[in-house]
């Protein structure tokens, strides 16, 4: 596959993006762009492809207003165009694996029986993690992969975003109707367009030098 964008375009977008502190509440993300960003979430990679997540996209102003106090009053929650809550599917069951196997068989046009060894491997990994009481933590890590894909994809489309961990997950779960389900809020992302007076937009990006963080062997 040839490059669909240039290296210059990629790096420009990554330099341009920043954790937007102040959004312009009057600007909304066009439907076509948002559809592409939702597809970026759907296409995010995950360990053995299990996709242990649920993405709640909030655009209703009233719902945003309810969520904001549980996010320490951060203005990004209400001023952004789209507010995404990324939730993990807790205590992944064999039913979830079977749904995944069924979808694999459907998409790749094979029988579920032909995926038996793969199913056995996945079940073994989940059961081992469950026995070691690290299953939910392992799956929560996958959610951050989806977040990273969303942030990079948004930058390439010229959409601003801000990842947010500063919130009360249990209160979010209650407000969003996740309490008592197999899903729990892990991290959030506000998306939209930066306000003209967001001072952070013009600050130089600070990163360690490549040689300080990359080792080539």
C-alpha positions, 0 to 999 in steps of 0.5 A: 500500500502506498502512502495516502498522505505525505510524511509532511502532512502527518507531522504537521497535523501532530505538531498542530494538535494540542490538548485544547483547553478552550473550545468555541461552543458555536462551532460544530464538527460536520457530520461527514467528519464526525462519521469518519472519527467514529469509524476511526474508533470502530477501527481501533486495534485491540488485543486479539481483536476483542474490542472490549469497549463502548463509546458514548458520544454526547452532543445533547447540551443538557447531558453535557451540563449534567456531566460537567460537575462530575468532571471538576467543572471543566469547560471542555465538557460543555463547550466542545462539539462532541464529548466522547466517554470511552468505557471498558467492558468489564469481566469479559465473558465467554459470550463476548468472545463468541460474539467476536468469533461469530463476527469474524466468521461472518466477515471473513466468510469462514465457519465458526468451527474453523476458528476453534483453536483461536477461540480456545487461545482467547478463552485461555488468556481471559481465564488466566487474567481473570484468575490473576485479577487483572482482566479489567485492568488489561482491557482498560489499557485497550481503551487507551489505544482507541483514544490515541487513534481518535486523537491522531485521526482528529488532528489529521482532519483538523479537528481539535481534541482534549483527552480528559481523565479528570472526572469521577467515573462512578458519577459518569456511569450513573448519569450515563446509565452504565451503573449495573451494566458490564461497562464502566467509564475509563477516559473521555475526549472532548472534540471540536474547534479551539477558541480564538483566545485559547492561549495554549494554542500558540504555545510551542510544543514541548517534547524531549529530544528524539534521542532521549526517548528513542533507542535504535538497536 
